Amino acid sequence: MQSFKDKVAAVTGAASGMGRTLAVELAKRGCHLALSDVNDAELVKTAELASAHGVRVTLTTLDVANRDAVFAWADQVVKDHGKVNLIFNNAGVSLTVPLETVKQSDFDWIMGINFWGVVYGTQAFLPHLKATGDGHVINTSSVFGLISVPGQGTYNASKFAVRGYTEALRMELDMEGCGVSATCVHPGGIKTNIAMAGKVDPSMQKLTGVDAETQKRRANKAINVTTAEDAALQILSAVEKNQRRVLVGPDARMIDKIVRLLGSWYQPVIMRQLRKMNPPARSEAQSAA
């Protein structure tokens, strides 16, 4: 896809973060938009920003974990716009919890949005993309789809799943020669609200020694590496170049090199860093001494 002009792109999670900046950057390039999110008020704000560039924008309140709703949205996009060329399966949430104690409902929640939302979005839009002969599926994994981190096991599971799913999808599309391609996105630390909006289980305090709000603030500080605007530019550039994957941000590229170099031995490196960040709490007797 050499140009986005006069194409139609569907974007999930478009109310904030990378979803919003992707929508605006696509609009600047003359791409018409079908935007969805669960947050109506912020979705309207994204639409206002995108519409200022003279493209058509339609909005849908959507829970990507609802398969029937995603398929209905895909059909509606084609009715509204006449076609659809790109699907950005971007919606995502975070959950910090020990794997031993994670509630089934919480595990289902994060997998429903982060993984099944990608699957439903891909399956719902793929026939419409093929009909254009010029389509692209863009699925958002994470740098945590390259490495695992204690407390992020559920998030890791969802993002590793997206990676495996999208890489297999790309090869199947290549085999078909159907005019549709796929790119897997691995963002590093992006300046969005995902950390502060995520869930942190109270049981994490036993593992880390700090409360949930402190963990959120630390995570939010750690991810402030690449702006959402820069991330959108890197993603769209990767689509134009038909890249199989895009590592967004210098931290993502560094982590990828570490994993390639060390293999599973990256895990002791992660543990050393975590111990520096979360030193063992001193007992009252030690403090008194």
N, C-alpha and C positions, 0 to 999 in steps of 0.2 A: 504494500500500500504506500505509494509514493506521495499521496496527497490526501488530506482530510477534507478538503473543500467539497461541499455538497454531499458529503457522506452523512450517515445517521449513526450516532453512537448511543448505546444504552449504558448507564453508569449506576451501579448500586452503591449505597453508602455515600450519596452525593451531598449530604447536608453539611459536611465539615471535612477538614483534613485533606487528604489526597483526593478524595472524591470530588470535593469542591474545586480544588485547583485543576484537576484533570478536566472538569466540565468547562471552566473558564478558558483554559489553554486550548481546548478543542474548539470552543466558540470563536476564539481569536483567529483560528485557521479556517473558519467558515463551515464548521461541522454542526449539523443540527443535533439536538439532544433529547433523549428520553431519560429523565432522572428519577431515582427512587431512593427512599429512606424511610425510617420509622419516625423521624423527627420532622413534622410538617412545617413548623415555623422556620427552622434553619434551612429546610429544602427550598422554601420560597425565596429566601435570601440568596441562595445559590442561583436560582432561576433568574433573579433580577440582575445579578452580576453577569451571567452568561447572555441574557437577552440584549444587554447593552451593545453587543457586537453584531446585532442584526440577524441572528439565527433563530429558528423556531425551537422552542423548548416546551416539552410536556412533562408533567409531574405526576407521580404515583406514590401513595403511601404504601410501603411494602415491607413485610417481614420475609427476608430471603430464606428463612427456615421453613416457610410454608410452600411446599412444592406446587400445589394447585394455583396459589396466588402468583408465583413466579411464571408459570406457563401462561396464565391468563394475561399477565403483564406483557409478555413477549408478543402474544397475538395482538394485543391492543396497540403496541408500539408500531407494528406493521400497518394496522388500520389507520393510525394517526399520521404516520409519516410516509407510508407507501413502501417502505423497505427498512432494513437495518443492516449496517455493515460491520459494526463493532459492538462487542459486549465486554465491559470492564466489570468483572466480578470482584469488586473492591471492598464490599462491606465486611467489617470484622470487629471482634470484641476480644478483650483479654480477661484472663482468670489466673490468679495466683493462689495456689493451694497445694499442699503435699499430696502426692498420689495415693498414699496409704489411706487418707481420710476423705478424699474428694467425694462429694455427694453425687449420686447417679444423675440427679436432676441438673446439677451444675455441669457435669461432663456432657450430658445431652445438649444443654444450652449452647456451650461453646462449639461443639462439633456441628450442631444444627446450623449455626450462622457461618462459621469459618470454613467448614468443609462442605456440608451438604448444600449450603447456599451457592457455593461455586459449582457443584455438580448440577444442581437444578438450573442455574443460570446458563451453564454451558449447553445442557440438553435442550432447554426451552428455546434458545436462540439459534442453535447450530443449523437447523433446517432452513431458517430464514437467511442466515449468513450465506449458506451454500447457494440459495436461490439468486443471490446477487453476483456470484462468481468472483467476488472481491471482498472477502471478510476476514476478521481477525478476532480471536478469543484472547483476552488478557486477564489472567488469573493472579490474584495477589497472594503470595505465600509470605515469607518473612526471612530475615537473617536467622530466625529461630526455626526455619525449615532447613537450615544447614548445620546448626549446632543445637544441642540441648542444654538447658540450664535448670538447676534445682528450683523447685517451686513453679516452674513453667511447663511441667510435663503435659498438661492438657492442651495448652497452647501449642507446644512443640508437636504433639500428636496431630493436631488439626493442620498445622502448617507443613509438616513433613508429608501429610496426606495430599495436600494441595499440590505440592511439588511433584510427587510421584504420579498423581492423576494427570497433571498438565504435561509432563514429559512424555507419558504414554500417548496422550491425546495428540500431541504434536507429531509424533511418529506415525500414528494412524492417519492423520490428515495428509501427511507427506506421501504415504502409500497410496491414498485415494487420488491425489492430484486434483482436488475438488475446488481449488481457488481459495481455500480458507486455511489460515495458519493459526498458531497459538504461541503465546509468550508467557513465561512464568516470571513473576516479579518478586524479587527478594529485597525489600527495603531494610536498611539498617535503622539507625535512630532518626526518626522523622519528627519534626516539631509539630505534633498533633496532640489531641486531647485523649488519646487512647489509654494512656497510663492512668491519668486522673479519673477517667470514666470507667475504668475496669473494676472488676471485683477482686478483693483480697480477702481470703478466708481468715478469720481470727486465729485459726490454728497455726498460721505461718509465723506468729510471734514466737512460738516455742522453737521453731527452726532457725529463725534469724535473730531473735532477741529484741526486735523493734516492732512497734505497733503498725497497724494497717496504713494509717495516714502517712507515717514516716516512710514506709516502703513505697507508697505511691509517689511521694515527693522525690525520693531517691531515683526511682525508675524514670520519672518525668525529666529529672535533671540529666540522667544518663542518655536519654534518647534525643536530646536537643543538639543533634549533629547536622542534619540536613533540613532545609526548609521544605515545606510541602510544595511550594512553587518549583523549587529546583528538582524535587522528586518527580513532579508531573512532566517536566521537560525531559528528564532522562528516560522516563517510561515511553513517552511519545516518540522520542528519537529511536528507541529500541524497536518500536512497532514499525516505524518507517524503514528500518534496516532489516526487519524480519528476524530479529535475534530470538534464539530459543529461550534465553533467560536474560534478565537484567539485574545486576547488583547495584542497588541504589544507595549511593553514599560511600565515602571513604572507609567507614567502619565495616560495611558489608563486604567490600573488596578485600580488606585486611583479614577479616574472619574467614572468608573463603580460602585465602592463601594459607592461613594457619591450619585449617582442616585438611587441605590438600597435603600439606607438609607433614603434619603430625598424625593424621588418621584419628583413631580413638584416643590417642594420648593427649588430645586437646582437653580432655576432661580433668586431669590433674591441674592443668594450667588454669582452668575455670575455677576449680576449688581453691587454689591459692589466692586468686583475686577476691573471691567471696569471703574468705577468712580475713583478708585485710579489711574489707568493707564491714564485716560483721564479726569482730573479735568476740571470743567467749565472754559472757558476762561474769564479772567477779563476784564471788560470794560475799555476804556481809562480813564474815570473819576475815577474808582477805582485805576488804576495804578498811576494816578497823585496824588491821596490822599496818 
